[in-house]
Amino acid sequence: MIDLPFKPSFDELPDIDPEQFVEYFNLEFGISPDNPNEKPFIATDFSYIGVHEVNGIQTMFWSVAGQDICATIQPYEDSYMIGMDRLSGESNDS
């Protein structure tokens, strides 16, 4: 069996500053700070929802203002990985 670099759960939930999502989301959505016609994401666009299990992996979710997706944090080695996902009604609260 291959050891995967992720863990199924956090040893302890990390203290996340929503500012960590800002650069990631602006890059993913192609928003340039030099374009006055685009509204960049800011930290207050992200609101903590809670922890849910996704495909057997404990995942922290934040809603994103004006979007139908969520910011996510999943355990990865001794740290965590930022991503985005949809929060389905079938997710399990942890």
DRENTORKOL-3810 file (N, C-alpha, C; in nm, 4 decimals):
REM DRENTORKOL-3810
@n.u->0.0848; n.v->-0.1180; n.w->0.0000; ca.u->0.0000; ca.v->0.0000; ca.w->0.0000; c.u->0.0893; c.v->0.1243; c.w->0.0000
@n.u->0.0507; n.v->0.2233; n.w->-0.0763; ca.u->0.1273; ca.v->0.3478; ca.w->-0.0869; c.u->0.0839; c.v->0.4434; c.w->0.0234
@n.u->0.1803; n.v->0.5057; n.w->0.0916; ca.u->0.1479; ca.v->0.6088; ca.w->0.1898; c.u->0.1149; c.v->0.7364; c.w->0.1160
@n.u->-0.0051; n.v->0.7878; n.w->0.1384; ca.u->-0.0464; ca.v->0.9122; ca.w->0.0752; c.u->-0.0059; c.v->1.0300; c.w->0.1635
@n.u->0.0203; n.v->1.1470; n.w->0.1029; ca.u->0.0681; ca.v->1.2616; ca.w->0.1814; c.u->-0.0410; c.v->1.3329; c.w->0.2599
@n.u->-0.1658; n.v->1.2857; n.w->0.2535; ca.u->-0.2706; ca.v->1.3498; ca.w->0.3312; c.u->-0.3085; c.v->1.2623; c.w->0.4490
@n.u->-0.3729; n.v->1.3228; n.w->0.5446; ca.u->-0.4262; ca.v->1.2504; ca.w->0.6588; c.u->-0.5779; c.v->1.2631; c.w->0.6540
@n.u->-0.6498; n.v->1.1661; n.w->0.7080; ca.u->-0.7953; ca.v->1.1743; ca.w->0.7023; c.u->-0.8552; c.v->1.2762; c.w->0.8000
@n.u->-0.7769; n.v->1.3215; n.w->0.8985; ca.u->-0.8311; ca.v->1.4195; ca.w->0.9931; c.u->-0.7176; c.v->1.5025; c.w->1.0524
@n.u->-0.7558; n.v->1.6155; n.w->1.1076; ca.u->-0.6593; ca.v->1.7028; ca.w->1.1734; c.u->-0.6276; c.v->1.6475; c.w->1.3124
@n.u->-0.5027; n.v->1.6613; n.w->1.3566; ca.u->-0.4707; ca.v->1.6293; ca.w->1.4954; c.u->-0.5402; c.v->1.7315; c.w->1.5851
@n.u->-0.5395; n.v->1.8557; n.w->1.5399; ca.u->-0.6070; ca.v->1.9665; ca.w->1.6071; c.u->-0.6479; c.v->2.0638; c.w->1.4971
@n.u->-0.7707; n.v->2.1155; n.w->1.5027; ca.u->-0.8141; ca.v->2.2085; ca.w->1.3983; c.u->-0.7242; c.v->2.3315; c.w->1.3971
@n.u->-0.6728; n.v->2.3696; n.w->1.2803; ca.u->-0.5859; ca.v->2.4868; ca.w->1.2727; c.u->-0.6660; c.v->2.6156; c.w->1.2884
@n.u->-0.5997; n.v->2.7191; n.w->1.3390; ca.u->-0.6592; ca.v->2.8519; ca.w->1.3501; c.u->-0.6349; c.v->2.9209; c.w->1.2162
@n.u->-0.7392; n.v->2.9380; n.w->1.1372; ca.u->-0.7269; ca.v->2.9889; ca.w->1.0011; c.u->-0.7708; c.v->3.1340; c.w->0.9942
@n.u->-0.6876; n.v->3.2171; n.w->0.9352; ca.u->-0.7217; ca.v->3.3565; ca.w->0.9077; c.u->-0.7769; c.v->3.3603; c.w->0.7654
@n.u->-0.9001; n.v->3.4076; n.w->0.7443; ca.u->-0.9574; ca.v->3.4111; ca.w->0.6091; c.u->-0.8704; c.v->3.4869; c.w->0.5078
@n.u->-0.7806; n.v->3.5695; n.w->0.5539; ca.u->-0.6889; ca.v->3.6397; ca.w->0.4639; c.u->-0.6087; c.v->3.5396; c.w->0.3803
@n.u->-0.5916; n.v->3.4177; n.w->0.4338; ca.u->-0.5171; ca.v->3.3142; ca.w->0.3605; c.u->-0.5885; c.v->3.2719; c.w->0.2324
@n.u->-0.7205; n.v->3.2918; n.w->0.2247; ca.u->-0.7962; ca.v->3.2546; ca.w->0.1060; c.u->-0.7899; c.v->3.3602; c.w->-0.0041
@n.u->-0.7647; n.v->3.4850; n.w->0.0331; ca.u->-0.7758; ca.v->3.5975; ca.w->-0.0596; c.u->-0.6882; c.v->3.5795; c.w->-0.1837
@n.u->-0.5594; n.v->3.5592; n.w->-0.1670; ca.u->-0.4707; ca.v->3.5455; ca.w->-0.2823; c.u->-0.5085; c.v->3.4241; c.w->-0.3661
@n.u->-0.5358; n.v->3.3117; n.w->-0.3004; ca.u->-0.5730; ca.v->3.1892; ca.w->-0.3717; c.u->-0.6966; c.v->3.2111; c.w->-0.4594
@n.u->-0.8031; n.v->3.2684; n.w->-0.4029; ca.u->-0.9262; ca.v->3.2881; ca.w->-0.4788; c.u->-0.9081; c.v->3.3913; c.w->-0.5899
@n.u->-0.8349; n.v->3.4981; n.w->-0.5639; ca.u->-0.8119; ca.v->3.5974; ca.w->-0.6689; c.u->-0.7333; c.v->3.5357; c.w->-0.7850
@n.u->-0.6364; n.v->3.4506; n.w->-0.7546; ca.u->-0.5607; ca.v->3.3832; ca.w->-0.8606; c.u->-0.6492; c.v->3.2841; c.w->-0.9367
@n.u->-0.7244; n.v->3.2027; n.w->-0.8647; ca.u->-0.8092; ca.v->3.1016; ca.w->-0.9277; c.u->-0.9169; c.v->3.1638; c.w->-1.0170
@n.u->-0.9694; n.v->3.2787; n.w->-0.9770; ca.u->-1.0733; ca.v->3.3454; ca.w->-1.0549; c.u->-1.0159; c.v->3.4447; c.w->-1.1554
@n.u->-0.8824; n.v->3.4553; n.w->-1.1622; ca.u->-0.8184; ca.v->3.5431; ca.w->-1.2591; c.u->-0.8436; c.v->3.6903; c.w->-1.2334
@n.u->-0.8597; n.v->3.7271; n.w->-1.1078; ca.u->-0.8864; ca.v->3.8668; ca.w->-1.0726; c.u->-0.7547; c.v->3.9394; c.w->-1.0507
@n.u->-0.7379; n.v->4.0470; n.w->-1.1233; ca.u->-0.6145; ca.v->4.1254; ca.w->-1.1160; c.u->-0.6389; c.v->4.2525; c.w->-1.0349
@n.u->-0.5495; n.v->4.2835; n.w->-0.9410; ca.u->-0.5656; ca.v->4.4077; ca.w->-0.8641; c.u->-0.5461; c.v->4.5313; c.w->-0.9515
@n.u->-0.4905; n.v->4.5127; n.w->-1.0704; ca.u->-0.4676; ca.v->4.6251; ca.w->-1.1613; c.u->-0.5897; c.v->4.6596; c.w->-1.2458
@n.u->-0.6927; n.v->4.5762; n.w->-1.2428; ca.u->-0.8115; ca.v->4.5995; ca.w->-1.3235; c.u->-0.9211; c.v->4.6615; c.w->-1.2370
@n.u->-0.9526; n.v->4.7891; n.w->-1.2586; ca.u->-1.0535; ca.v->4.8558; ca.w->-1.1754; c.u->-1.1952; c.v->4.8027; c.w->-1.1971
@n.u->-1.2169; n.v->4.7238; n.w->-1.3033; ca.u->-1.3494; ca.v->4.6687; ca.w->-1.3313; c.u->-1.3758; c.v->4.5379; c.w->-1.2579
@n.u->-1.2743; n.v->4.4839; n.w->-1.1910; ca.u->-1.2898; ca.v->4.3585; ca.w->-1.1180; c.u->-1.2868; c.v->4.3855; c.w->-0.9682
@n.u->-1.3771; n.v->4.3206; n.w->-0.8961; ca.u->-1.3792; ca.v->4.3337; ca.w->-0.7503; c.u->-1.3028; c.v->4.2147; c.w->-0.6914
@n.u->-1.1871; n.v->4.2396; n.w->-0.6328; ca.u->-1.1114; ca.v->4.1281; ca.w->-0.5747; c.u->-1.1779; c.v->4.0760; c.w->-0.4472
@n.u->-1.1499; n.v->3.9515; n.w->-0.4158; ca.u->-1.1953; ca.v->3.8950; ca.w->-0.2896; c.u->-1.1201; c.v->3.9625; c.w->-0.1752
@n.u->-1.1888; n.v->3.9785; n.w->-0.0627; ca.u->-1.1263; ca.v->4.0310; ca.w->0.0587; c.u->-1.1614; c.v->3.9362; c.w->0.1734
@n.u->-1.0893; n.v->3.9480; n.w->0.2834; ca.u->-1.1051; ca.v->3.8535; ca.w->0.3950; c.u->-1.2487; c.v->3.8447; c.w->0.4458
@n.u->-1.3212; n.v->3.9555; n.w->0.4450; ca.u->-1.4585; ca.v->3.9529; ca.w->0.4971; c.u->-1.5563; c.v->3.8810; c.w->0.4036
@n.u->-1.5117; n.v->3.8397; n.w->0.2842; ca.u->-1.5955; ca.v->3.7602; ca.w->0.1937; c.u->-1.6094; c.v->3.6156; c.w->0.2405
@n.u->-1.5285; n.v->3.5742; n.w->0.3378; ca.u->-1.5240; ca.v->3.4349; ca.w->0.3820; c.u->-1.5809; c.v->3.4216; c.w->0.5229
@n.u->-1.6803; n.v->3.3334; n.w->0.5380; ca.u->-1.7445; ca.v->3.3104; ca.w->0.6683; c.u->-1.7389; c.v->3.1615; c.w->0.7017
@n.u->-1.6888; n.v->3.1310; n.w->0.8200; ca.u->-1.6730; ca.v->2.9921; ca.w->0.8627; c.u->-1.8083; c.v->2.9231; c.w->0.8738
@n.u->-1.8185; n.v->2.8029; n.w->0.8157; ca.u->-1.9403; ca.v->2.7220; ca.w->0.8215; c.u->-1.9253; c.v->2.6109; c.w->0.9247
@n.u->-1.8153; n.v->2.5362; n.w->0.9152; ca.u->-1.7957; ca.v->2.4240; ca.w->1.0055; c.u->-1.7096; c.v->2.3164; c.w->0.9433
@n.u->-1.7059; n.v->2.2022; n.w->1.0096; ca.u->-1.6246; ca.v->2.0892; ca.w->0.9656; c.u->-1.7168; c.v->1.9788; c.w->0.9164
@n.u->-1.6856; n.v->1.9275; n.w->0.7977; ca.u->-1.7630; ca.v->1.8202; ca.w->0.7369; c.u->-1.6658; c.v->1.7166; c.w->0.6816
@n.u->-1.7134; n.v->1.5945; n.w->0.6683; ca.u->-1.6315; ca.v->1.4886; ca.w->0.6099; c.u->-1.6582; c.v->1.4817; c.w->0.4602
@n.u->-1.5507; n.v->1.4846; n.w->0.3799; ca.u->-1.5614; ca.v->1.4760; ca.w->0.2346; c.u->-1.4739; c.v->1.3600; c.w->0.1886
@n.u->-1.5369; n.v->1.2591; n.w->0.1322; ca.u->-1.4636; ca.v->1.1400; ca.w->0.0866; c.u->-1.3723; c.v->1.0838; c.w->0.1958
@n.u->-1.4217; n.v->1.0833; n.w->0.3187; ca.u->-1.3464; ca.v->1.0281; ca.w->0.4304; c.u->-1.2412; c.v->1.1201; c.w->0.4883
@n.u->-1.2366; n.v->1.2462; n.w->0.4421; ca.u->-1.1351; ca.v->1.3407; ca.w->0.4906; c.u->-1.2046; c.v->1.4560; c.w->0.5618
@n.u->-1.1613; n.v->1.4847; n.w->0.6837; ca.u->-1.2145; ca.v->1.5958; ca.w->0.7605; c.u->-1.1820; c.v->1.7261; c.w->0.6865
@n.u->-1.2841; n.v->1.8084; n.w->0.6613; ca.u->-1.2670; ca.v->1.9289; ca.w->0.5817; c.u->-1.3360; c.v->2.0464; c.w->0.6492
@n.u->-1.2631; n.v->2.1573; n.w->0.6632; ca.u->-1.3186; ca.v->2.2808; ca.w->0.7179; c.u->-1.3733; c.v->2.3635; c.w->0.6010
@n.u->-1.4942; n.v->2.4205; n.w->0.6179; ca.u->-1.5604; ca.v->2.4959; ca.w->0.5118; c.u->-1.5868; c.v->2.6409; c.w->0.5515
@n.u->-1.5701; n.v->2.7324; n.w->0.4546; ca.u->-1.6063; ca.v->2.8735; ca.w->0.4667; c.u->-1.6942; c.v->2.9094; c.w->0.3473
@n.u->-1.8048; n.v->2.9779; n.w->0.3709; ca.u->-1.8842; ca.v->3.0279; ca.w->0.2586; c.u->-1.8081; c.v->3.1443; c.w->0.1964
@n.u->-1.8368; n.v->3.1706; n.w->0.0691; ca.u->-1.7693; ca.v->3.2773; ca.w->-0.0050; c.u->-1.8775; c.v->3.3690; c.w->-0.0612
@n.u->-1.8742; n.v->3.4961; n.w->-0.0220; ca.u->-1.9757; ca.v->3.5926; ca.w->-0.0651; c.u->-1.9864; c.v->3.5975; c.w->-0.2175
@n.u->-2.1079; n.v->3.5857; n.w->-0.2674; ca.u->-2.1329; ca.v->3.5969; ca.w->-0.4096; c.u->-2.0972; c.v->3.4737; c.w->-0.4912
@n.u->-2.0619; n.v->3.3640; n.w->-0.4255; ca.u->-2.0208; ca.v->3.2418; ca.w->-0.4965; c.u->-2.1039; c.v->3.1232; c.w->-0.4489
@n.u->-2.1151; n.v->3.0222; n.w->-0.5349; ca.u->-2.1856; ca.v->2.9002; ca.w->-0.4958; c.u->-2.0872; c.v->2.7905; c.w->-0.4553
@n.u->-1.9633; n.v->2.8292; n.w->-0.4297; ca.u->-1.8614; ca.v->2.7357; ca.w->-0.3816; c.u->-1.8131; c.v->2.7806; c.w->-0.2449
@n.u->-1.7378; n.v->2.6950; n.w->-0.1801; ca.u->-1.6832; ca.v->2.7245; ca.w->-0.0477; c.u->-1.5308; c.v->2.7162; c.w->-0.0515
@n.u->-1.4682; n.v->2.7901; n.w->0.0368; ca.u->-1.3248; ca.v->2.7735; ca.w->0.0617; c.u->-1.3112; c.v->2.6547; c.w->0.1560
@n.u->-1.2073; n.v->2.5745; n.w->0.1361; ca.u->-1.1880; ca.v->2.4566; ca.w->0.2202; c.u->-1.0446; c.v->2.4477; c.w->0.2715
@n.u->-1.0301; n.v->2.3802; n.w->0.3825; ca.u->-0.9000; ca.v->2.3444; ca.w->0.4387; c.u->-0.9058; c.v->2.1957; c.w->0.4713
@n.u->-0.8083; n.v->2.1192; n.w->0.4198; ca.u->-0.7978; ca.v->1.9771; ca.w->0.4507; c.u->-0.6586; c.v->1.9483; c.w->0.5053
@n.u->-0.6480; n.v->1.8480; n.w->0.5940; ca.u->-0.5162; ca.v->1.8113; ca.w->0.6446; c.u->-0.4263; c.v->1.7614; c.w->0.5320
@n.u->-0.2989; n.v->1.7970; n.w->0.5393; ca.u->-0.2010; ca.v->1.7532; ca.w->0.4388; c.u->-0.0659; c.v->1.7452; c.w->0.5077
@n.u->-0.0105; n.v->1.6256; n.w->0.5168; ca.u->0.1140; ca.v->1.6001; ca.w->0.5900; c.u->0.1039; c.v->1.6645; c.w->0.7276
@n.u->0.1984; n.v->1.7501; n.w->0.7648; ca.u->0.1943; ca.v->1.8147; ca.w->0.8965; c.u->0.1362; c.v->1.9547; c.w->0.8897
@n.u->0.0623; n.v->1.9850; n.w->0.7842; ca.u->0.0066; ca.v->2.1178; ca.w->0.7651; c.u->-0.1358; c.v->2.1032; c.w->0.7109
@n.u->-0.1740; n.v->2.1887; n.w->0.6184; ca.u->-0.3060; ca.v->2.1805; ca.w->0.5573; c.u->-0.2999; c.v->2.2339; c.w->0.4154
@n.u->-0.4054; n.v->2.2052; n.w->0.3405; ca.u->-0.4145; ca.v->2.2430; ca.w->0.2004; c.u->-0.5410; c.v->2.3274; c.w->0.1815
@n.u->-0.5263; n.v->2.4417; n.w->0.1138; ca.u->-0.6390; ca.v->2.5280; ca.w->0.0817; c.u->-0.6997; c.v->2.4819; c.w->-0.0506
@n.u->-0.8312; n.v->2.4840; n.w->-0.0578; ca.u->-0.8979; ca.v->2.4477; ca.w->-0.1815; c.u->-1.0355; c.v->2.5098; c.w->-0.1882
@n.u->-1.1135; n.v->2.4627; n.w->-0.2831; ca.u->-1.2525; ca.v->2.5060; ca.w->-0.2942; c.u->-1.3369; c.v->2.3864; c.w->-0.3341
@n.u->-1.4620; n.v->2.3881; n.w->-0.2903; ca.u->-1.5508; ca.v->2.2752; ca.w->-0.3138; c.u->-1.6940; c.v->2.3238; c.w->-0.2931
@n.u->-1.7875; n.v->2.2426; n.w->-0.3316; ca.u->-1.9278; ca.v->2.2682; ca.w->-0.2999; c.u->-1.9600; c.v->2.1893; c.w->-0.1746
@n.u->-2.0427; n.v->2.2477; n.w->-0.0902; ca.u->-2.0859; ca.v->2.1790; ca.w->0.0303; c.u->-2.2186; c.v->2.1110; c.w->-0.0005
@n.u->-2.2168; n.v->1.9785; n.w->-0.0081; ca.u->-2.3390; ca.v->1.9049; ca.w->-0.0394; c.u->-2.4164; c.v->1.8787; c.w->0.0887
@n.u->-2.5443; n.v->1.8581; n.w->0.0747; ca.u->-2.6280; ca.v->1.8256; ca.w->0.1893; c.u->-2.5995; c.v->1.6877; c.w->0.2438
@n.u->-2.5201; n.v->1.6089; n.w->0.1699; ca.u->-2.4898; ca.v->1.4725; ca.w->0.2137; c.u->-2.3644; c.v->1.4654; c.w->0.2985
@n.u->-2.2949; n.v->1.5783; n.w->0.3192; ca.u->-2.1726; ca.v->1.5771; ca.w->0.4008; c.u->-2.2095; c.v->1.5484; c.w->0.5459
@n.u->-2.1164; n.v->1.4884; n.w->0.6177; ca.u->-2.1382; ca.v->1.4556; ca.w->0.7577; c.u->-2.0713; c.v->1.5574; c.w->0.8463
@n.u->-2.1467; n.v->1.6134; n.w->0.9423; ca.u->-2.0856; ca.v->1.7046; ca.w->1.0390; c.u->-1.9903; c.v->1.6266; c.w->1.1266
@n.u->-1.8800; n.v->1.6929; n.w->1.1621; ca.u->-1.7840; ca.v->1.6287; ca.w->1.2535; c.u->-1.7935; c.v->1.6924; c.w->1.3889
END
